[in-house]
Amino acid sequence: MNQYVFDNADPRNRTRFDSLAVFDPDSHAALAAAGVGPGWKCWEIGCGDGGIGRWLADRVGPGGSVLATDIDTRWLSGDGPVLTVREHDVVRDEPPATDFDLIHARLVLIHLPQRHAVVDRLVSSLRPGGKLVLEEFDLEHPLTTRSTTHRAAFDAVHLPFLRFLRARGVGLDWARSLAEEFVDRGLRDVDVRTRTVLWRGGADEIRLYRVNVEQAAEHLLADGVSTRQLTDFYALLDNPEFTAWSHPLVSVSGTRPV
Ligand SMILES: C[S@@+](CC[C@H](N)C(=O)[O-])C[C@H]1O[C@@H](n2cnc3c(N)ncnc32)[C@H](O)[C@@H]1O
């Protein structure tokens, strides 16, 4: 059984994928900087609703291929001549090939307690000269908001939420060591990019904070968070006077030596 903390069958995942799409331009930029282009053979891991997989398919064109995998592919349609969708657990299942030009995963390994071993396998699944691009949230970055009242209402729920994630094996600080993980495995040309966006209460993207907490609510209540604190947290996310940084997205790329 996989250990992913969020229930993929929950319709609220649509909100999660829509919110994450705000980072697509940053992911596209990191992938473009890695050089992905016509004819490349790519593996998109934990593809979610497949937005990045479709972008890669356009980019590699008819002479290339993109294998988009996830433990649950219900959110992704659009198999075509370039894009292949397949159910695959990156922890449990054998890598589908060992000659990828590019392997990319965004916000997947952070969820996996076995993330170190998974990186080893991903490096071995690249051809010499192939590129690994991993992108993760720095969940330990403190919320940056001006109002102390807003901060108190946010932290009353957000900090227990982070505790819940940590207890389930999520690597809150994994993004911070990612570049060193690449260097330790001999990857070359290691490049790091970080992006944070300012979110305002009521904006579509800030609903990521809401859907995360909603999906963990029963655990938070059991951990002592009150219903009132949850209500205040949701109200804050709808309050246009509330602004907060998103989690910083850390994008790291590296090249397997020839
Ligand atoms: C937070 S979502 C990110 C989705 C997408 N990468 C994005 O950035 O929009 C994490 C995704 O990883 C998938 N996932 C979780 N554990 C996995 C595993 N062991 N192997 C493959 N995919 C996994 C989940 O099903 C989910 O679609």
Ligand as a Chemical Component Dictionary entry (heavy atoms), coordinates in Angstrom:
data_LIG
# 
_chem_comp.id                   LIG 
_chem_comp.type                 NON-POLYMER 
_chem_comp.pdbx_formal_charge   0 
_chem_comp.three_letter_code    LIG 
# 
loop_
_chem_comp_atom.comp_id 
_chem_comp_atom.atom_id 
_chem_comp_atom.alt_atom_id 
_chem_comp_atom.type_symbol 
_chem_comp_atom.charge 
_chem_comp_atom.model_Cartn_x 
_chem_comp_atom.model_Cartn_y 
_chem_comp_atom.model_Cartn_z 
_chem_comp_atom.pdbx_ordinal 
LIG C1  C1  C 0  1.037  16.977 -4.834  1  
LIG S1  S1  S 1  0.626  15.978 -6.219  2  
LIG C2  C2  C 0  1.616  16.729 -7.514  3  
LIG C3  C3  C 0  1.069  16.423 -8.893  4  
LIG C4  C4  C 0  1.892  17.024 -10.055 5  
LIG N1  N1  N 0  3.253  16.500 -10.051 6  
LIG C5  C5  C 0  1.909  18.536 -9.981  7  
LIG O1  O1  O 0  2.920  19.116 -9.566  8  
LIG O2  O2  O -1 0.866  19.142 -10.332 9  
LIG C6  C6  C 0  1.552  14.471 -5.911  10 
LIG C7  C7  C 0  1.286  13.377 -6.956  11 
LIG O3  O3  O 0  2.211  12.297 -6.704  12 
LIG C8  C8  C 0  1.524  11.075 -6.850  13 
LIG N2  N2  N 0  2.236  10.044 -6.086  14 
LIG C9  C9  C 0  2.237  9.871  -4.742  15 
LIG N3  N3  N 0  2.994  8.816  -4.399  16 
LIG C10 C10 C 0  3.472  8.287  -5.561  17 
LIG C11 C11 C 0  4.297  7.166  -5.873  18 
LIG N4  N4  N 0  4.767  6.367  -4.908  19 
LIG N5  N5  N 0  4.605  6.924  -7.179  20 
LIG C12 C12 C 0  4.103  7.722  -8.156  21 
LIG N6  N6  N 0  3.311  8.803  -7.917  22 
LIG C13 C13 C 0  2.996  9.077  -6.636  23 
LIG C14 C14 C 0  0.133  11.384 -6.308  24 
LIG O4  O4  O 0  -0.823 10.437 -6.723  25 
LIG C15 C15 C 0  -0.113 12.783 -6.880  26 
LIG O5  O5  O 0  -0.686 12.757 -8.163  27 
# 
loop_
_chem_comp_bond.comp_id 
_chem_comp_bond.atom_id_1 
_chem_comp_bond.atom_id_2 
_chem_comp_bond.value_order 
_chem_comp_bond.pdbx_ordinal 
LIG C1  S1  SING 1  
LIG S1  C2  SING 2  
LIG S1  C6  SING 3  
LIG C2  C3  SING 4  
LIG C3  C4  SING 5  
LIG C4  N1  SING 6  
LIG C4  C5  SING 7  
LIG C5  O1  DOUB 8  
LIG C5  O2  SING 9  
LIG C6  C7  SING 10 
LIG C7  O3  SING 11 
LIG C7  C15 SING 12 
LIG O3  C8  SING 13 
LIG C8  N2  SING 14 
LIG C8  C14 SING 15 
LIG N2  C9  SING 16 
LIG N2  C13 SING 17 
LIG C9  N3  DOUB 18 
LIG N3  C10 SING 19 
LIG C10 C11 SING 20 
LIG C10 C13 DOUB 21 
LIG C11 N4  SING 22 
LIG C11 N5  DOUB 23 
LIG N5  C12 SING 24 
LIG C12 N6  DOUB 25 
LIG N6  C13 SING 26 
LIG C14 O4  SING 27 
LIG C14 C15 SING 28 
LIG C15 O5  SING 29 
# 
